[in-house]
Amino acid sequence: MKLVVVSAGLSVPSSTRLLADRLAAETTARADMEVRVVELRDLAVEIAHHFTNGFPGRKLADALDAVAGADGLIVVTPVFSASYSGLFKSFFDVLDQDALTGTPVLIAATGGSARHSLVLEHALRPLFAYLRAVVVPTAVYAASEDWGAEGLPERVERAAGELAALMTGLSAARPSVPAAPAKAEAGGFEVIPFAEQLAALRPAG
């Protein structure tokens, strides 16, 4: 399986990249995965050129192909003006709008204050819902005060577990329950397992 990590951090070292690495480490600890990290700051010039001439440069084209071919994504952005960064949004603007259909995505963000944590729900989750990705239930926000504090490691572990479960075709990491009947008793509607619904969303090839 291929896990692609998209980090929009601008500084070196970057708290955004640090969070991305933690999420990737927790996810790969649960299944055998090939990991590719895409640093958007290295692609900033090519992304800008793409907007003006309509063609991706070599590095940008390679990154777009990696994201489109991923079995799962971890995307992490710093918060600017109560939303994702312009560089983060620009990268997904030049990605083919059908590239993430049915792809499991873990969304995360970093910021200086906990008051910006809702950026995950009012900005990132709608963006990837529009791209028809399958966004894991747990999103991870890390404010400056969260590093080394209680709560962040647990959120990282829970989100990584959800992403790994989707990537490996499991509906959830929960105790087994009796299988649903093929037809509902009252209305005769077909019950399609979640894993089959997810597979149907993914484009062929």
N, C-alpha and C positions, 0 to 999 in steps of 0.2 A: 504494500500500500504506500501511497505517496502523500505525505503531509507537507504542505507549503505554509510557511510562516511569513506574513507580510508585516513589516515593522516600519512605521512612519516617523520614528524618532530622528531628531536632527542633530543632537549633540553626541559627542564621544567622550566618555561613556554615556549611555542613554538609559534612563529609567524605563522608557518604552521598550527598548530592546531587552532589558533585564526581565521585565514581565513576560515578554514574548518567549524568552528562553526558558523561564520557569514553567510556563504553560506547555511548551513543547516537550520538556523533560518529563513532566507528569503524564502527558498523553502517550509518549513513546514507551513509558514504563509499563503500559498496559497491553501493548501489542507491538509486533514487529513492523516497523515503519521506516521508510526512507524519507529523511527530512531535508527540505530545501528552504533556505532563508532568503527572502527578498528585502533588501534595504532600499527603501524608496528614495532616501536622500542621494543615493548614487545614481538614480535615474531621473532626477529633477529636470535636467537640461533636455534629455530626450523626450520626456513627457511634454514639456513646453513646445518643443519642435513638432511633436505629433499634432498638437492643436493648430499649428500654423500651416503645416504642409500635408497633414493627413497620413503620414507614414511613420511607423515606429522605427527607431534606430535598432541596431543589432541587440544591444543589451536589453532594451525595453521589450522587443519582440520575444526574446528568450524568456523574460520574466512573465509576460502575458501568457505564453504557451504553458509555462510551468503552472500558473494559477488555473488555467482552463483545464489542464490535465490532472489536477489534484484530486485525490480521494477525500480530502478534508483540508480545511483552512483554519489557521489561527490569524486573526487580524487585530493589530494593536495600533492605536493612534494616541498622540498627545492631544489634550484639549486646548483649543484656541477659541476665544470668544464664545464659550459655551457650546461648542460643537467640535466635530472632527476637523483635522487640519486640512488646509486647501490642497496640500500635496497628496494626502490620503484620498480625498475625494477625486482629485484629478486622475489618479491612477485607475480608479474604478470607473471613471467616466470614459477612458479610452479602451477599457476592456469590453469585448463583445457582450452585448446585453443578455445573450443566452448562455454565456460561458459557465455560469454558476448554477444553472438550473438543477435542483436536486442535490447540490453539494453541501455536506455538513459544514457549518461555519461556527467557530467560537469567536465571539466579539469581546474586545477588551480595550481599556483606555487608561491613561495616566494623567494626573493633574496635580496642581498645587494645593487644592482644597477639596474636601469631601462634598462641598455643595454642588460640584459639577458632576456628581456621579450619575445623575439622570440622563446625561448625554448618551448613555448606552441605550436607553429606552426611547428617547425622543429623536435621536439622530441615527445611530448605527443600526439598531434593529429594523427600523423602517427602510433604510437603504438596502439592506440585504434581503428583506422581504420583497422589495421591488424587483431585485435581481433573481427572485425565485429560489434563493438558497434555503437550506434547512438550518435555521439558527438554533443552537442549543439553548435550553431554558436558562441556564446560569450564565450570566455575563459577569465579567470581572473588572472592577475599577480599583485602581491603586492611587490613593492620595499620598502626599509626602509623608504624612504621619502613619500611614499603614505599613511601611516597610519595617519589619522587625516586630510588628504588633500582632496581637491575636486577631483572627478572623481572615486575613488574607490567605494564609496557607490552606485553610479549609475551603475557601471559595475557589482557589486554584485547583485543588484536588477534585472538587465536585464538578467543576466545568470540564476539566480534562477527562474525567470519567464519562461524562455525557458524550463528549466528542468521540472518544475511543469507541464507545458502545455503538454510536451511529456508523462510524467508519467500518466497524467489523460486522455490521449487519444485525446487531442486537437492538431490540426496541428499547431496552432499558436494563440496567444492572439491578434487577429486583428478583425476589423469590419467584419460582415458577408458579403459574396459576393454571387451572384447567383450561384446555384449548376451547376457543369459541366455536360454536356450531357453524357449519358451512352456510346455513340459512337462519335468519332470525325467525323465531317461532311465530310471531304475530304477522308481520308484513311480508315475509318471504324475501327480504333484501339480502343480498350477498354480503358477507362479512369478509373484507379483504385485510389480511395481516399488514401491520405497519411496514414491515420490511419490504413487502411486495409493492406497497404504495410508493415507498421511497425509490425502489428500483425502477418503477414505471416513470418517475419524474426525470431520471437521468437520461440524457440524449444517447442514442445508440452510438457505439464506437468510442 
